[in-house]
Amino acid sequence: MKLLDDIKPRPNHHIYLQTLRNMTPAQRLQKAFELSAMSKELFLFGLKKRFPQYTESEIKALYLKRIALCYNRNY
């Protein structure tokens, strides 16, 4: 079984790559910041939805705890 057999079709991938190539480095960096902020908002929204009884400070503490688990720890 080849590794490529497991990849799902991406019919618009070439358009995505061309869009990235047409952006300036500053635009690509700005887009990365926007995606990062959106990811954080979605994560917080999900935590608030899952734990509606938590206060804002409890949500923030839980967010930080879970984010800390995401980092690669080589020790």
N, C-alpha and C positions, 0 to 999 in steps of 0.2 A: 504494500500500500504506500503510495507516494504521499508526501506531506501536502501537496497541492490538492489532493482529493478532498481534504477536510475544509478547504477554504470556500466560503459561500460566494456566489457571484456578486460582483460589484460593477454593475453596468455604467455607473456614472463616475467611477473612480478617476478616469482620465480627465473629466471636466474639473473635478476637485483639485487634481494635481496642477492642471493648467491655471486654475484660479489662484492657487498658491504661488505659482511661478510669476504671475502677473502682479502680485502684491510687492510692495517695497518691504525691506526688512523691518522698518518701523510699523508698517501695517500688519505684518505677520506677528510681531511682538504684541501689538495692541489687541489682535484677535486672541492670542494666547492668554492675555490678561482677562479679556472678556469671558472666555471659556472657563477659566479658573474661577472667576467670580460666580458664574452661573452654576458651576459644579458645587461650590460652597452653599449657595442658596438652595439648591435642590437637596443637598444633604441635610441642611438645617430644617427644611420643610418636611422632609421625611421623618426626622427625629421628632419634630413637633406633632406630626400626625400620629406617630406610633406611641408617643408618650405625652398625651394631652394634659395630664395631671402635673407635669413638670413645670417649674417656673423658668423664666428666661435664663437665670443664672445656672440652673440645673441642666438645661439644654446646652448651654455653652460649655459647661464642664464635661458633659457627655460627649459633645462634639470633639473637644480637645483630646479626650481620652481615646476616642475611636480613631482620630486622625493620627495620633501617636502610634497606634498599632499598624498603620499603613506603611510607615517608613521602614526601609530595609535596614535591619540590624544585624551586623556581621560580628557580633560578640556573643 
